[in-house]
C-alpha cells in the first residue's frame, strides 16, 4: 500500500470532474489507470481540492497525495459505472446541483472577480475613503494613580516644573510608565469617554489641572501634539475596497437575475427566514 494512502481520505472536500480532459500540449499525460489517461489539468484540480492541512506539505508530497486521490477516484468510479450507479436518481440530482454550483462560480469569476478593474477600486476609494473629512488626532501621555489626592499631588509637582516623563516613570501604575506614559497618537473613539473628553479639550502642550477619574483610577493627561488624521492610502486598504466593489457587483447581478427569472418560496416559514436573510443592506 502506498505511503500516501492515509492522506487520501482527506484530499477532496468536493467532487472533482476527472474525465474528459482536453489533450493539449500544455496538458501532458502524467499517468494511466487502465486505458484512462491522467492529465496535468486533473492533477491541478486535485491539488486545489487538498485539505488545508495537506497544503502545508512539501510540493512533491502534495503532488503525490493529489495524484493518489485522482487514481483512487478513477479506479472506483469505473466500478461504480459497472454497477450503474450513474443512473441513480439521487446521484443525478447531486450532479445537477454540482453542475449549477460550478456554473455559478464560473459566472461569478467572469462577471465579478475578473470584471473589477483598478479604476473601479480607485473610484470607490476616492468616493468613500479619501473624501472622508480629516479627523483630529492627538499625541498624549498620562500618569495613572489610585487616588484623587495622589493625582492632585502629581499636578502640583508639574506646576512646580517637574518633568511629566520622569513623574510618569516614578509614580504611574500604568504598564506604559517606562515610556513616560506615552500613548502615541489616537483619534476619538479609542479611549474611555471621560479620558477622551478631557484629553481632546486640552490645548497642545498643556496638561489637566484637575484629576480625571475613569474606571481605571485617576489620570493626569498631557497633550503633546494635535494633527489631522490622514486617511489610509489606497495601497493599505485596496483588498478591502476591492471586496466592497465585488460585493456590490454580485448583488446587482443577483437582483437583475431575480427580477428576470422570479423566485417563489412555497414554505411560509422558510420564505420569512429567506426574506429576512436577504433583506437589502445599506450600501455606500
N, C-alpha and C positions, 0 to 999 in steps of 0.2 A: 504494500500500500504506500502511495506517495506520502512524503513527509508533510505535504501541504493539505492533505485530506481533512485534517482537523480544522482548517480555516474555511473550508468550502461552505459550510452551513451558514456562515455569517456574511458571505460575499454579496448576495443580492438582497436589496431592500425593495425591489420592484421587478416585475417581469421584464426581460430583455429580449428583443427580437433578434434571433441569431441566424435566421435563414435569409437567403436571397441577397447576400452582399454583392455589390457590384464589382465585377472584375476589372480593375483599373491598374495601371502601372504603379500608382501610389497606394494601392491596397493589396499588397502581396499575400499569398497564401503562406501561413506560418505553421499549419498543422493539418492533419486529416483524421477524421473519425469515420472509419469505413471508407465510403466513397464521398463523404461530405467534406468540403473544404472549410477550414477555419481561416478567416482573413484578418488582417491587422485591424480593420474597422470594427470587427466583432470584439477583438481584444480591447480596443479603446472603449467600447460601450461597457464591457465588463469592468474595466478599470474605474470608469465613472460611477459604477454601482457598488464599489467596495465599501464595506463598513468603515466609518470614520476612524476607528481604531487601527484598521488594517492600512489605512492611508499613511500611517506613520512608519511603515516598514521601509527598508531599503528598496530601491527601484526594482531590482531584479526579483526580489521576493514578492513584490506587489504583482509584477507581470506573471510570475509563476502561479500565484494564487488565483489571479483572474483567468488565466488560461485553463487552470484546473477546473474552475467553475464552468467555463464555456464548454469544455469537453464533457463534463458530467451532465450538463443540460442537454447537449446533443444526444448523448447515449440514452438517457431516459426518455427524452422527447420522442425518439424513434420507437421505443417500446410503447409509449402512450399512443402513438399513431396506429400501431399494430392492433391495439385494443379498441381503437375507435373513440378514444376519449375526446378527440377534437369535435365530435358530433354531439357531445353532451350539452344540454340546454344551458346549464349553469356556466359551463366553460365558455360557450359562445357569448353569453351575456357579459361575462368578465372581459373577454377580448374586445367586445364592442365598447365597453366603458374605458378600457385602457387605450383603445384607439382614439376615442374622443378626447381623453385627457392629453394624450400626446399631441393631437391636433391643436388643442387649446394652447399648449405650451409653445408649439411652433408659431402659432399666430401671435402669441404674446411676445415672443422673441423678435419676430419680424416687425410688428407694428408698435411695440412699446420699447423694448430694450434697445434694439438696433435703430429705432426711429428717433431716439432722443439725441440731439446734437449738442455740441459745445455751446452753440448760440442759444439754444433753449435754456441750458443751465445758467448761462451768464445773464440772460434776461430775467430769469426767476430770482437770481441772486440780487441783481440791481434793484428789482422791484420790492423785494421783501426784507433784504438784509442790509445792503449798502445804503438804502434810503431811510433806514431807521434813525430817528434823531439821536444824536450822541447823548449818552447818559454821563452824569458826573461820577467820577470815582475818586476816592481819597486814599492817601497813604497814611496809616496811623500806627501809633504804638499805644500800649496800655499797661497799667500796673494793676493787678488784681490782688485784693486783700480781703480778709474775712469780715472786718467790722467797719462801720462808718467812721469811727474815731481814727482807726489806722489810716483810712483814706484821707481824712482831714489832715492828719499829720504829714502825709506824703505831699499834699498840696502846699502846706506851709513850707516844707523843705524846698519845693520847686520855686515858691515865691521868693525864697531866700537865695536863689541862684544855683541850687544843686542840679546836677545833670540828670535828665529824665532817664537816660540809658543806664546810668550807674544805679539810680534808685530802683529801677525795674529789676536789675540783676540782684540787688541786695534784698528787696522787700516783696517782690511779686510772687504769688503762688501759682502762676500760670506756667505750663510747660515751656513756653517760649521766653521765659525770663532770661535765659542765657544769651538770647538775641536782643536783649534790651526791650523786650515786649513788642518786637516788630510784628505787625500783622500784614505788611505788604499793602498792595492796592486792592480795594474792593468797592463794588458798587452797591446800591441799595438792594435789599433783599437777601444779603449774605449774613447779616448779624441779627441777633435778637433785637426786637423793636426798641427797647429802652436804650441799648447801647448805640444802635444806629441813629436814633433821633438826636442823641447828644453829640455824636461824632460829626454828623453832617451839618449840625448847627454851628460848629466851630469854624473860625477863620484859619487859614493856613498859618502855621507857626504858633498856634495857641493851644492851651490845654484847658480841661474842665476845671472850673473854680469851685464846684461842689461835687461830692461823690455821686457816681452813677450806679444805682442799685439794679442788679439783674438776678436771675436765678442762681448765678454762679458766685455772687458776692458783691463787693463794691469795687468800682473801677475808677481810675484816673486815666483820662484819654488825652493823647497829644496827636494833633493832625499836622503832619509834616508837608503834605503836598495835596493839591487838587488839580484834576485834569479831566478833559472829556475822554470817555471810554471809547476807543476805536472799535468799530465792528470787526468781526473776524474776516480774514481775507477769503477770497473765493477758493484758493487752494486749501484752506483749512476746513472748509465746510462743503466742498464740491460733492463728496459722496452722499451727504445728507440732502443737499439740494437736488441732486440727480434723482434720488429716491422720491422726492416730492413730485417732480415732473413726471416720473414714470407712474406714480400712483394716480395722478390726475388723468394722464393719457389712458390708463387702464379703465378708470371709472367712466370716462367718456365713451370708450368702446363698448363697455357693458351697457350703459344707458341707451346707446344707439341700437345695440342688438336687441335689448328687451323691448324697445319701442317698435322695432321692425317685426320681431317674432312673436312677442307676447309671452307672458309667464302666468300660469294659473296653478295655484296650490289648493288642492281639494280638502285637505285636512285642516279644519279651522284653527286648532291649537298650533299646528305646525306653521300655518300661514301667519299667525300672530307673531310667533317666535322669529320667523324668517323676516317679516317686515321690520321687526324691532332691530334685528341684527344688521339689516341693510338700510337702516334709516340714513338719509343723506346727511353727511357731516359737513360742517362749515369748512370751506377751503379758501385759501387766500389767492 
